[in-house]
Amino acid sequence: MRTRAVVLSGGILFLVIVASIILEEMTLLHVGDRAPEFSAVAQNGERVRLSDFLGRKNILLYFYPKDYTDGCTQQACTIRDSFPALSRLDAIVLGVNPDDAGTHQMFSSSYNLPYLLLSDPEKTVIRAYGAGWLGGALPWTKRVTYVIDKEGIIRAVIHHEINIGGHVQDALLSLEQLQSR
């Protein structure tokens, strides 16, 4: 009887986990969607809007949980190391999380990041792009990357919480496809 209860509890837990993963994928924007306009302050104090780049650049817009954490530092540095290739593909990079501009400035300086980090303490950009866990009900930000073309259309949605290097690899492939059009 006790074994049956343990198996049943494990099965229910498994179903809850699978359902929450599916729900989290459903809250993200989709390929073909128009990217929502946003406005946020970068680490240099500059106000940045999506519309600043439309018609001129492709955009790699990535969301990450927190400056200075192991995974986020790895992700930021992987993007930094791929920055020349991203630039050749006519893309700018914007990183977003709730940390303040001062923390972003120190983080950017510490790791020589050649791109802008946007502060979103009210999580308006995070919510608009479906990058908050449980629709923003939980305080954490998903690790998700959007590739947005020059017309403002989402061309790739990359959501890997564990495969951190996969974001840049997938984004580069998407940008290469945009170049070949």
C-alpha positions in Angstrom: 0.0 0.0 0.0 2.8 2.4 0.9 4.7 1.6 -2.3 1.6 2.4 -4.4 1.3 5.8 -2.6 4.9 6.6 -3.3 4.6 5.6 -7.0 1.3 7.6 -7.3 2.9 10.7 -5.7 5.9 10.4 -8.0 3.7 10.1 -11.0 1.7 13.2 -10.0 4.9 15.1 -9.4 6.2 14.1 -12.8 2.9 15.3 -14.5 3.0 18.6 -12.6 6.6 19.2 -13.8 5.7 18.3 -17.4 2.7 20.5 -17.3 4.6 23.5 -15.9 7.3 23.1 -18.6 4.6 23.1 -21.3 3.0 26.1 -19.7 6.3 28.0 -19.6 6.8 27.4 -23.4 3.3 28.6 -24.1 3.9 31.9 -22.4 6.8 32.8 -24.7 6.3 34.8 -27.9 6.4 32.8 -31.2 8.3 32.9 -34.5 6.4 35.2 -36.8 5.1 37.4 -34.0 5.8 41.1 -34.1 8.2 41.9 -31.3 6.7 44.2 -28.7 8.0 47.7 -28.4 9.9 48.4 -25.2 11.9 51.1 -23.5 14.5 50.5 -20.9 17.7 52.0 -19.4 21.0 50.5 -20.4 24.1 50.3 -18.2 25.4 53.5 -19.6 22.3 55.4 -18.6 21.0 55.6 -22.2 17.3 54.9 -22.8 17.0 52.2 -25.4 13.9 51.3 -27.5 13.3 48.4 -29.9 12.3 51.0 -32.5 15.8 52.5 -32.3 17.1 49.5 -34.3 14.2 48.7 -36.6 15.0 49.0 -40.3 18.7 49.1 -39.5 19.8 46.0 -37.5 18.7 42.5 -36.6 18.4 42.1 -32.8 19.5 39.4 -30.5 17.4 40.1 -27.4 18.3 37.8 -24.5 16.8 37.5 -21.1 18.8 36.1 -18.2 18.1 35.8 -14.5 20.9 37.7 -12.7 24.3 39.4 -13.1 27.3 37.7 -11.6 25.7 34.2 -11.2 27.7 31.3 -12.8 25.2 30.5 -15.6 24.5 34.1 -16.5 28.2 35.0 -16.5 28.9 32.0 -18.8 26.0 33.1 -21.1 27.2 36.8 -21.2 30.8 35.7 -21.9 29.7 33.2 -24.6 27.8 36.0 -26.3 30.8 38.4 -25.9 33.1 35.8 -27.5 30.6 35.4 -30.4 30.1 39.2 -30.8 32.3 39.6 -33.9 30.3 36.9 -35.7 27.0 38.4 -34.5 28.1 41.8 -35.8 29.1 40.4 -39.2 25.5 39.1 -39.4 24.3 42.7 -38.9 23.0 42.1 -35.4 23.1 44.1 -32.2 22.9 42.4 -28.8 20.7 43.5 -25.9 20.6 41.6 -22.6 17.7 42.1 -20.2 17.1 41.3 -16.5 15.7 43.1 -13.5 19.1 44.2 -12.1 19.7 48.0 -11.9 21.8 49.9 -14.4 24.7 50.3 -11.9 24.9 46.5 -11.4 24.8 46.1 -15.1 27.6 48.6 -15.5 29.9 46.8 -13.1 29.0 43.4 -14.6 29.6 44.7 -18.1 33.0 46.2 -17.1 34.1 43.1 -15.2 33.7 40.9 -18.3 34.3 43.4 -21.1 30.9 43.0 -22.6 30.7 44.9 -25.9 26.9 45.2 -25.9 24.1 46.8 -23.9 22.5 45.4 -20.8 19.0 46.7 -20.1 17.6 47.2 -16.7 14.0 46.1 -16.2 13.3 46.4 -12.5 9.5 46.6 -13.0 9.7 43.6 -15.4 7.6 45.3 -18.1 9.9 44.1 -20.9 10.2 40.6 -19.2 6.4 40.2 -19.1 5.9 41.6 -22.6 8.2 38.9 -24.0 6.9 36.1 -21.7 10.3 35.8 -20.0 9.0 35.6 -16.4 8.4 32.3 -14.7 4.7 31.4 -14.3 3.7 34.5 -16.4 5.7 36.7 -14.0 4.2 35.4 -10.8 7.5 34.1 -9.7 10.4 36.5 -9.2 12.8 34.7 -11.6 13.6 35.5 -15.3 13.7 32.7 -17.8 16.8 32.2 -19.9 15.3 32.9 -23.3 16.7 34.5 -26.5 14.8 36.1 -29.3 16.2 36.8 -32.8 14.3 39.8 -34.2 14.7 40.8 -37.8 15.1 44.4 -39.1 11.3 44.7 -39.6 10.6 43.7 -36.0 9.4 40.1 -36.6 10.6 37.4 -34.3 12.6 34.8 -36.3 13.8 32.6 -33.5 12.8 31.8 -30.0 15.6 30.0 -28.0 14.7 28.7 -24.6 17.4 26.6 -22.9 17.8 26.8 -19.1 20.6 24.4 -19.0 22.3 24.4 -22.4 23.6 27.9 -22.0 25.9 27.8 -25.1 23.0 26.7 -27.2 21.6 30.2 -27.2 24.4 31.7 -29.3 24.7 28.7 -31.6 21.0 28.7 -32.4 21.0 32.5 -32.7 23.9 32.4 -35.2 22.1 29.9 -37.3 19.0 32.0 -37.4 20.9 35.1 -38.3 22.7 33.3 -41.0 19.4 32.2 -42.5 18.3 35.9 -42.4 21.4 36.9 -44.3 20.8 34.3 -47.0 17.3 35.7 -47.8 
